[in-house]
């Protein structure tokens, strides 16, 4: 795909985002309310995602972490994270954050060279901090509102802004267009394996949210929205003790005693 095609695609997506973000008042957003005008469709998608998880992803993930040694599961997760670094460097640059962009590039080269193509994390041993950004955050920095809450098929909770970010992140990662790309869509495959590791390792807590809550849709929506708003600079005091640690369990039950 040419750069011109990418520009046209992203422009169309941004135009749709602009049209879709006008439904929630600033007052409602400030109060912490979730704009969910597509709840009926979202709940149907949630039901589909539950079926896929119950009959495919959950058993596959539990089998994966039971067969593959824990150190290898961690290494595959680090490999997927390392592949995302060039794209994160681009996003940090688009956000005007030159320091974070440089850190992402440094982590990629250090872990690729000294960490067996990213299977290890010597960058952390060298005190190079982790980076965690995406095109959804780039849109946030550019001033686009989060828009409506949406649940994406196979992907899960999102917003209209972050849904566009999911698509755009594929095109903002230079690895996608590398002439010596070792395998088409390798980043997608690595991300699926990483998510399988997370699903297997956090199986008990994920199951409690999806299959033991009174309303798994509302529970998943609440956890996602609070976590995402915190990541993008929401009210620190509102989420202290729940989402304050960026490296804490991402599936922690916020209603647990």
Legacy VTK file of the C-alpha trace (Angstrom):
# vtk DataFile Version 3.0
C-alpha trace
ASCII
DATASET POLYDATA
POINTS 257 float
0.000 0.000 0.000
1.383 3.414 -0.957
1.740 6.337 1.430
-0.923 8.165 -0.572
-3.364 5.290 -0.023
-2.568 5.269 3.686
-3.152 9.030 3.882
-6.525 8.689 2.149
-7.552 5.795 4.405
-6.598 7.577 7.616
-8.274 10.785 6.400
-11.527 8.918 5.798
-11.305 7.255 9.185
-10.676 10.580 10.894
-13.637 12.108 9.089
-15.842 9.312 10.377
-14.413 9.756 13.846
-15.157 13.477 13.819
-18.762 12.760 12.884
-19.117 10.074 15.517
-17.684 11.961 18.477
-20.279 14.711 18.653
-22.948 12.778 20.551
-21.653 13.114 24.138
-21.710 16.412 25.968
-18.535 17.649 27.684
-20.422 17.600 31.005
-21.322 13.919 30.628
-17.746 13.038 29.664
-16.360 14.993 32.622
-18.681 13.164 35.020
-17.237 9.819 33.941
-20.289 8.614 32.026
-19.800 6.190 29.152
-21.358 7.112 25.802
-22.856 3.859 24.565
-25.481 4.607 21.894
-24.865 1.240 20.180
-25.448 -0.886 23.274
-27.763 -3.316 21.486
-25.237 -4.051 18.755
-22.405 -4.047 21.274
-24.155 -6.620 23.450
-24.725 -8.844 20.432
-21.023 -8.563 19.561
-20.168 -9.257 23.201
-22.220 -12.451 23.029
-20.368 -13.492 19.879
-17.018 -12.749 21.523
-18.041 -14.796 24.571
-18.838 -17.776 22.362
-15.501 -17.476 20.557
-13.700 -17.237 23.884
-15.625 -20.088 25.508
-15.235 -22.590 22.694
-11.945 -21.524 21.065
-9.707 -18.895 22.625
-10.084 -19.898 26.291
-9.291 -23.607 25.847
-6.518 -22.840 23.348
-4.945 -20.307 25.723
-5.157 -22.597 28.743
-3.600 -25.390 26.705
-0.882 -23.033 25.448
0.270 -21.940 28.931
0.025 -25.490 30.284
2.245 -26.940 27.534
4.707 -24.104 26.883
7.158 -23.345 29.730
6.419 -20.039 31.515
9.752 -18.535 30.478
8.936 -19.186 26.827
5.446 -17.690 27.192
7.104 -14.570 28.622
9.664 -14.527 25.804
6.970 -14.733 23.117
5.162 -11.841 24.805
8.368 -9.796 24.826
8.905 -10.627 21.143
5.466 -9.215 20.295
6.149 -6.130 22.400
9.473 -5.580 20.649
7.853 -5.776 17.212
5.512 -2.967 18.270
8.341 -0.595 19.208
8.900 0.973 15.743
5.191 1.753 15.492
5.180 3.143 19.009
8.185 5.293 18.111
6.210 6.723 15.180
3.187 7.403 17.396
5.301 9.096 20.048
6.807 11.261 17.303
3.335 12.144 16.003
2.415 13.125 19.553
5.386 15.484 19.704
7.122 13.358 22.333
10.663 13.092 20.961
12.034 11.589 24.174
9.569 8.687 24.214
10.098 8.122 20.496
13.844 7.835 21.087
13.273 5.460 23.992
11.112 3.205 21.812
13.799 3.123 19.105
16.468 2.387 21.722
14.463 -0.461 23.217
13.896 -1.951 19.772
17.571 -1.953 18.805
18.867 -3.096 22.208
16.391 -5.954 22.530
16.697 -6.952 18.866
20.506 -7.113 19.007
21.159 -8.287 22.562
17.827 -9.914 23.364
17.649 -12.526 20.578
15.335 -10.537 18.313
13.336 -9.343 21.283
12.840 -12.669 23.051
14.654 -11.119 26.015
14.541 -7.673 27.585
18.088 -6.443 28.205
16.846 -2.871 27.634
15.168 -2.995 31.043
18.423 -4.269 32.546
20.033 -1.135 31.067
17.312 0.961 32.782
15.671 1.911 29.492
12.015 2.448 30.508
9.127 0.674 28.847
6.974 2.481 26.286
3.247 1.980 25.852
1.453 4.151 23.331
-0.684 3.722 20.217
-2.510 5.655 17.524
-5.567 5.953 19.739
-3.444 7.988 22.130
-2.104 9.974 19.180
-5.667 10.930 18.254
-6.277 11.869 21.890
-3.237 14.160 21.835
-4.496 15.710 18.602
-7.739 16.606 20.355
-10.149 13.945 19.111
-12.752 12.807 21.632
-13.060 9.155 22.595
-16.427 8.863 20.825
-18.878 6.056 21.430
-18.053 2.868 23.270
-17.858 -0.076 20.874
-17.115 -3.765 21.266
-15.172 -5.042 18.284
-15.623 -8.601 16.996
-12.757 -10.832 18.210
-10.913 -7.801 19.629
-13.154 -6.746 22.506
-13.859 -3.424 24.269
-12.853 -0.212 22.511
-14.106 3.229 21.555
-14.646 4.672 18.112
-11.374 6.575 18.481
-9.411 3.537 19.655
-11.015 1.334 16.991
-9.533 3.637 14.369
-6.257 3.449 16.269
-6.244 -0.348 16.024
-6.439 -0.103 12.234
-4.003 2.790 11.907
-1.376 1.126 14.122
-0.888 -1.508 11.439
0.048 1.194 8.940
2.174 3.293 11.298
4.557 0.428 12.075
7.558 0.597 9.707
8.011 -3.181 9.996
4.833 -3.557 7.953
6.585 -2.063 4.934
10.086 -3.483 5.454
11.480 -5.043 2.277
13.063 -7.854 4.289
9.951 -8.547 6.354
10.524 -12.207 7.375
6.837 -13.058 7.262
3.692 -11.265 6.196
1.721 -9.945 9.171
4.272 -11.304 11.652
3.246 -8.601 14.103
-0.359 -9.799 13.991
0.651 -13.407 14.653
2.933 -12.362 17.501
0.172 -10.273 19.059
-2.247 -13.205 18.942
0.309 -15.391 20.717
0.889 -12.654 23.311
-2.847 -12.376 23.948
-3.071 -16.151 24.316
-0.392 -15.967 26.986
-2.233 -13.199 28.836
-5.562 -15.052 28.556
-4.022 -18.241 29.900
-2.047 -16.608 32.705
-4.993 -14.511 33.905
-7.589 -17.186 33.241
-9.192 -17.150 36.696
-9.750 -13.386 36.775
-10.891 -13.164 33.167
-13.337 -16.011 33.753
-14.728 -14.254 36.832
-15.441 -11.145 34.747
-16.820 -12.890 31.675
-18.677 -15.834 33.185
-19.336 -15.070 36.844
-20.457 -11.408 36.838
-24.117 -10.503 36.884
-23.563 -8.472 33.681
-20.276 -9.287 31.985
-20.861 -6.676 29.279
-21.246 -3.827 31.783
-18.327 -5.118 33.854
-15.969 -5.329 30.868
-17.079 -1.903 29.650
-16.456 -0.302 33.052
-13.008 -1.836 33.482
-11.922 -0.914 29.958
-13.167 2.679 30.097
-11.704 3.444 33.527
-8.374 1.904 32.598
-8.192 3.665 29.228
-9.145 7.054 30.631
-6.491 6.670 33.295
-3.862 5.752 30.673
-4.700 8.887 28.702
-4.344 11.180 31.681
-7.691 10.943 33.420
-8.386 11.817 37.005
-5.545 10.250 39.002
-7.422 10.383 42.310
-10.469 8.623 40.890
-8.525 5.502 39.975
-5.734 5.338 42.577
-5.450 1.834 43.946
-7.218 0.306 40.942
-5.408 1.311 37.776
-2.591 3.371 39.264
0.098 0.802 38.514
0.606 0.439 34.746
2.193 -2.985 35.295
-0.512 -4.366 37.591
-2.912 -7.148 36.647
-4.931 -5.682 33.723
-7.851 -7.999 34.549
-8.070 -7.234 38.267
-11.665 -7.381 39.538
-12.318 -3.846 40.734
-15.113 -5.076 43.000
-12.958 -7.552 44.876
-12.539 -6.932 48.620
LINES 1 258
257 0 1 2 3 4 5 6 7 8 9 10 11 12 13 14 15 16 17 18 19 20 21 22 23 24 25 26 27 28 29 30 31 32 33 34 35 36 37 38 39 40 41 42 43 44 45 46 47 48 49 50 51 52 53 54 55 56 57 58 59 60 61 62 63 64 65 66 67 68 69 70 71 72 73 74 75 76 77 78 79 80 81 82 83 84 85 86 87 88 89 90 91 92 93 94 95 96 97 98 99 100 101 102 103 104 105 106 107 108 109 110 111 112 113 114 115 116 117 118 119 120 121 122 123 124 125 126 127 128 129 130 131 132 133 134 135 136 137 138 139 140 141 142 143 144 145 146 147 148 149 150 151 152 153 154 155 156 157 158 159 160 161 162 163 164 165 166 167 168 169 170 171 172 173 174 175 176 177 178 179 180 181 182 183 184 185 186 187 188 189 190 191 192 193 194 195 196 197 198 199 200 201 202 203 204 205 206 207 208 209 210 211 212 213 214 215 216 217 218 219 220 221 222 223 224 225 226 227 228 229 230 231 232 233 234 235 236 237 238 239 240 241 242 243 244 245 246 247 248 249 250 251 252 253 254 255 256
